[in-house]
Amino acid sequence: MRSLPLPLALTARLSPVVVLAVAGWALSSGPATQAADAPATQKSGDASPSAPATAAVSKTYSSAPAPCDSLSTKTVKSLVPGAKSAGKEIPSTDSKLRRTCSWNALKGYDYRWLDVSFEITASDDAAEKSYEERVGNKSGGGAVPGIGDSGYSVVNLTTEDKQQTREGVVMVRASNALVSVTYSGSDFESKTAPSTDEINKGAIKAAKEAVAALEDGQKS
């Protein structure tokens, strides 16, 4: 079989950039003051003021699960023929909050790439805000019912050097966690790409398994 160069759009993906979101907070309080020589009518012992209670933010998920363990071997083999089922985890500067695993393989002339990412945010509200922003930047898709608290999928076709590539993205919010799946494919012999239906169904299948792995990890 002759060796074929990958399109620039695909080879560029071999160097993923990991983005770390850093959160910080500050808590300050001031001492209470008492006036000297208070009037006799004032009772200093009647009240004992206390500092206002700080409400802790309830978080369903505190850490990201192992992304390379989130999909079954059967699913990996069906979506990325020829890929190692173990996948390859992308290095992260904070693996507790963000983790990504990738599978890719060229079998014959068919190329497939699959990414599964988990991101843990500070709260449900923060996750919802980030989810809405990402969905807003990926117009043209539609809701995916029955997955997490919110699910969205979109499929796009690109052409470079007469080679088509079709990519599907599924984004899910589950409480304070965000799950993202990217699934793409190309046929280097025909220069065409897999159908929208194939890519979309594959991405949704992977997303459902990833969300299930997230939920199972929280229970254990």
N, C-alpha and C positions, 0 to 999 in steps of 0.2 A: 504494500500500500504506500503511495507516495505521501511525503510529509507536506502538510499544508500549514502556512503561517496563520496565526489567529488574527482576526481584525483588531485594529487598534483599540476599538471600544471594549473588546473583551480582555486584551492583555493589560489594559490599564487597570482592570479590576483586580489584578493579582497583587496590587499594592494598596490594600485597604487602609483607610485612615481611621484611626480610632479617636473618637471625640470624648473627652471627659468633661462632664458637667460638675462644677464644684459649688457647693452650697455653704453659706456661712451665716452665723447668727450672733447677736449680742444681747446680753441681758444686763440691765442696770437697775439699781434701786437706791433710794436716798434715805438717810436716817431721819427718823422723826425727831422733831425738836420740842422741848417743853419750856414754857415761859417760867421765869423765876418769880417768886413772890406772887403765886396765883391767889386769886380771891378765895376767902374762906368758904364760899358757897360751892366752889368747884371741888369735886371728888376725884382725886387722881386714880383711885383704885377701881372705879366703876367700870371702866372699859379697858380692854386689853387688845388694841388693834393688832392685826396680823397682816403680813405681806400678802398681796393678792396671789391666789393660786395660779400657777401656770398650767394650762390645759395641755396635756400631752397629745400629740397627733397620733391617731390610731392608724397603724400601717399593717395591712394584711401581709405584705411581703417585705422582708428585710434584706434579702439577698437574692441575686440572680442564680438560677439553677445552671447546671452544666449543660450548655447548648448542644454539645456533640452527643449527649445521651438523650436528647429530647425526641428524637425520631427513631422509629423501629428500623431494623435492618431491611425489612421488607419494603418499607416506604422509600428508603434511600435507594435501594436497587431499582425500584420501579420508576422513580423520578430522575435519577442520575445513573443510568446504566454504565457499568464499568468503574464506578467510583468506589473507594474504600469506605465501608460502612462507618468506620470510626470518625471520619471527617477530620478537619483541621481547625483547631480553635485559634482565633486571631488574638494576639497579645493585647491586653488592656491595661491601662494605668490604674484602674480600680476594678478588679474582677468581681468585687462584691456588688457593685452597682450596674455594671455593663459587661455582657459577655456575648460573643458571636462565634458561630461555627460555620464553616464553608465546606461544601462538597462540589467538586467539578470533575468532569471526565470527557474525553473524546473517544467515542466508540464508533469505529468506522469513520464516517463523515459527520456523524451527529454529535453535537456538543451541547452539554447541559451544565448549568451552574445553579447552585442552591445555597442561600444564606439563611440562617435563623439567628435572630438577635433578641436578647432580653435586656431591658433597662428598668431599673428600680428607681422611682422618684420619691420625694419626701412625703407626698400625700396623694389622696385621690384627686384633689383639685388640681394639683400640679400635673398629674398624669393626664387628666382630662384636657387641660389647657394645651399641653404639648401635643396630644393626639389631634385636637381640633386644628392646630397650626399645620401639622403634617398633612392632614387630610386636605386642608385648604390649598396646599402646594401641589397636590396630586389630583387635579381636576379630571373629570371624564370617567370616573369609576362609579361604584355603587356600594351600598351597604351589604354586609355579610351577616345575615341573621344567625342567632343561636351560637355565638362565639364570644366569650368574655362579656364585658359590659357594653362594648361597642366594637364593631368590626367593619372594615372597609377594604375593597379590592379595586385595583385598576391595572389594565394591561395596555402596553404601548409597543408599537412596531417602529424600529429604526433601521435605516439602510446606510451602510458605509462601504465604499468600493464595490457597489452592486451586491453586497452580502447583507441579507436581512437577519435581524435579531429581534425576537419578541420577548419582552420582559413583563412579568407580572409581579405586583407588589401587594401584599396583604398586611394591613396594620390593625392591631387589636389593642384595646385597653381593657385590662382586668384589674380592677381596684387601683392600686398605686403602681402597677407594673404595665410596661408597654412591650408588646411582642411584635416583631417585624420579620416578615418573610419575603425574600426576593428570589424569584425563580425565572430563569431565562434559557433560551435555546436557539440553536442555529443548525442548518444543514449545509455543510461546506461543499457538497457535491452539486446540489440543485440550486444553491445560493438562496434558498427560501428559508422560512422560519416555521416552527410548529404553529398549529392553529391557536387562535385566541382561547378557544374552549379548553384545549389541552393544557395550556400554560396556566389559565385561571384556575381550573380544577386542581391542578397539581399544587399550586401555591396555597390554595384554601385547605387542601388536605394536610399539608405540612403545618400550616398555622394551627389547625385544630389539634394536632398531636402536640405541638409545642405548648399551647395553652393548657392542655391536659397535664403535661409534664410539670408545668409551673404550679398548677393546683395540687398535684400529687406531692410535690416537694414541700408545699406549705403544710400539708396534713401530717407529714412524717416527722 
